[in-house]
Amino acid sequence: MSAKPAITRAERAFTRAEPDARRQSLVEACARVLARDGVGGSSVRAIALDAGVSPGLVGHYFSGVDALVAETYAHIEAQVSAAINAALDAAGTDPRARLDAFVTASFRAPVASGELLATWIAFWSLVRSRSDIALQHDHQYAAFRARLEGLLSECGVAKAGLRRAAIAITALIDGLWLELCLSPQAFSAGEAEMIARAALDSLISTDRRSD
């Protein structure tokens, strides 16, 4: 009997990576199904069909569709964070340039996307009915506002006003992003950026006058 060929280091690495790649493909399929069919259409069968796998494979990697949706939420949030981080890195070290980059990153691809909006709407619809999604939502927005507070502080906004300023700017970002994704013909990304920068100018100059 001939000996079996030895498994190479590359083959071992591929074997370890394969389950991660399969899991990731299910997360990406879940995001597509949520965007296309909403929460009501996001069944194990629909997600498996989109991913080109059997429904049993979904059960192999996730305890159910709820767990898959929760991981998909985390994945989408990580993608948005990565886009914002890239904008911050490109802005350099100037505090105001970094603040502008953080605020306006949501008005450009890949964040400003109708498909991404559809996926977020599906997640938002679960906030009132699923405590785990509500908790993820709270953590995500708290982290976003905390980073915004830090950037505002570096631009001279007084500590006493940071929380309210971050809430106001976050609401402005969300509103402009929502309308830009829903009706991109109504105004451009450049106009959204100008509106946001004007709001920042007013907020920062007013706060400094009140010192």
C-alpha positions, -999 to 999 in steps of 0.1 A, spaced: 0 0 0 14 34 -10 18 60 16 -5 90 16 12 123 5 21 146 34 -2 176 39 17 208 32 17 239 53 -3 257 26 -29 230 26 -32 231 64 -37 269 62 -63 265 35 -82 239 56 -83 262 86 -93 292 65 -121 274 46 -146 274 75 -141 311 80 -146 318 43 -178 297 43 -191 315 74 -183 349 58 -201 339 26 -232 333 47 -229 366 64 -226 384 30 -256 364 16 -276 374 47 -268 411 40 -279 407 4 -312 390 14 -319 416 41 -314 444 16 -335 427 -11 -363 410 9 -363 426 43 -365 408 76 -396 389 66 -379 373 37 -347 364 54 -352 328 62 -325 301 64 -336 287 31 -335 321 13 -300 329 27 -287 294 18 -301 298 -17 -284 331 -22 -251 317 -9 -255 286 -31 -253 262 -2 -277 238 15 -298 251 44 -280 226 66 -248 245 62 -263 276 78 -272 254 108 -237 241 109 -222 276 114 -250 294 132 -276 284 158 -303 299 137 -312 328 115 -313 352 145 -276 345 152 -267 350 116 -286 383 114 -268 395 145 -234 387 131 -244 403 98 -252 435 117 -217 434 133 -201 428 99 -219 457 82 -211 480 111 -174 470 108 -175 478 71 -188 513 78 -162 518 106 -135 508 82 -146 533 56 -146 561 82 -112 550 95 -98 552 60 -112 587 56 -96 597 89 -62 582 79 -64 601 46 -71 634 64 -38 635 82 -33 650 116 -50 684 114 -79 683 140 -104 701 118 -95 681 87 -101 649 107 -134 661 120 -146 670 85 -134 636 72 -153 618 100 -185 636 94 -185 636 56 -174 600 50 -210 589 53 -219 608 21 -195 588 -1 -193 552 -12 -193 526 2 -214 542 30 -237 562 8 -254 533 -8 -291 524 -15 -283 487 -8 -266 496 25 -296 517 35 -320 488 28 -299 465 50 -298 491 78 -336 495 75 -339 458 81 -317 460 112 -336 491 125 -369 472 122 -355 446 147 -344 471 173 -379 471 190 -384 434 189 -349 419 196 -329 429 226 -296 417 212 -300 439 181 -311 468 203 -279 463 223 -258 462 192 -274 494 180 -268 511 213 -232 501 214 -226 511 178 -241 546 182 -224 552 215 -190 543 200 -197 566 170 -207 595 193 -177 589 216 -153 592 186 -172 623 174 -169 639 209 -131 633 208 -128 650 174 -150 679 185 -129 683 217 -97 685 196 -113 713 176 -120 734 207 -155 725 217 -159 728 255 -163 696 275 -197 707 289 -212 709 254 -196 678 238 -224 653 244 -251 675 230 -229 686 201 -222 650 191 -258 641 193 -268 670 170 -240 663 145 -249 626 145 -285 634 138 -274 658 109 -252 630 94 -280 604 97 -305 628 81 -283 638 52 -272 602 46 -308 589 46 -320 615 21 -289 611 0 -295 573 -2 -333 576 -8 -332 605 -33 -297 610 -47 -312 633 -74 -324 658 -47 -289 669 -38 -253 658 -43 -228 643 -19 -208 676 -23 -238 696 -11 -243 673 18 -206 678 28 -210 716 25 -241 716 47 -223 694 73 -192 716 73 -213 748 77 -230 732 107 -196 724 122 -183 759 115 -213 774 134 -211 749 162 -174 754 168 -174 792 165 -204 795 188 -189 773 214 -157 793 214 -176 826 218 -193 811 249 -160 802 266 
